[in-house]
Amino acid sequence: MGAFEGLLRFDCTRSAHRLLRGKTVVRENPAYSRGCLDPDKRSIANAVQNRFRDGTHSPKVLGEYPLGYHRRRQEAKVLLWEKFEKNLAAW
């Protein structure tokens, strides 16, 4: 990729972010906040769902414990090693 192509891609991405930011609605789910504050749980839950103009929507995707969370450390190690090897092979 040349420098010009990289700049063009960056500019398009920046424009897309501005467009999406104006259409994004963020709402707190009190149950997620309680899970974060509960010392026995300490989850960092988030959910994402896309709603389209025609009334349809994507399935809601919930993540209670992100991949970097200490409860998922063993699972993360395998995926991080795979990512490392993939990127090393590109060199």
DAGI-V944839 format. One record per residue. N is the residue number from 1. SS is DSSP state (2 for helix, 1 for strand, 0 for the rest). PHI is phi as a letter, one per 40 degrees, with the letter a starting at -180 (999 if undefined). NEAR is the number of other ideal C-beta (glycine too) atoms within 8 Angstrom. Layout:
BEGIN
N/SS/PHI/NEAR ; N/SS/PHI/NEAR
END
This chain:
BEGIN
1/0/999/4 ; 2/0/c/5 ; 3/2/c/5 ; 4/2/c/6 ; 5/2/c/8 ; 6/2/c/9 ; 7/2/c/8 ; 8/2/c/8 ; 9/2/c/9 ; 10/2/c/8 ; 11/2/c/8 ; 12/2/c/8 ; 13/2/c/8 ; 14/2/c/8 ; 15/2/c/8 ; 16/2/c/8 ; 17/2/c/8 ; 18/2/c/8 ; 19/2/c/8 ; 20/2/c/8 ; 21/2/d/7 ; 22/2/c/6 ; 23/2/b/6 ; 24/0/c/6 ; 25/0/b/4 ; 26/0/b/4 ; 27/0/b/4 ; 28/0/c/6 ; 29/0/b/8 ; 30/2/d/6 ; 31/2/c/7 ; 32/2/c/12 ; 33/2/c/9 ; 34/2/c/8 ; 35/2/c/12 ; 36/2/c/11 ; 37/2/c/6 ; 38/0/c/9 ; 39/0/c/5 ; 40/0/c/4 ; 41/0/b/7 ; 42/0/f/8 ; 43/0/c/10 ; 44/0/b/9 ; 45/0/c/13 ; 46/1/a/8 ; 47/1/b/10 ; 48/1/b/6 ; 49/0/a/9 ; 50/0/c/6 ; 51/1/b/7 ; 52/0/b/7 ; 53/0/d/3 ; 54/0/c/4 ; 55/0/g/6 ; 56/0/c/5 ; 57/1/a/8 ; 58/0/c/7 ; 59/0/c/5 ; 60/0/c/7 ; 61/1/b/8 ; 62/1/b/7 ; 63/1/b/8 ; 64/0/c/7 ; 65/0/b/9 ; 66/0/c/8 ; 67/0/d/7 ; 68/0/c/5 ; 69/0/c/9 ; 70/2/c/4 ; 71/2/c/5 ; 72/2/b/11 ; 73/2/d/8 ; 74/2/c/6 ; 75/2/c/8 ; 76/2/c/10 ; 77/2/d/8 ; 78/2/c/8 ; 79/2/c/9 ; 80/2/c/8 ; 81/2/c/8 ; 82/2/c/8 ; 83/2/c/8 ; 84/2/d/8 ; 85/2/c/8 ; 86/2/c/8 ; 87/2/c/8 ; 88/2/c/7 ; 89/2/c/6 ; 90/2/c/5 ; 91/0/c/4
END
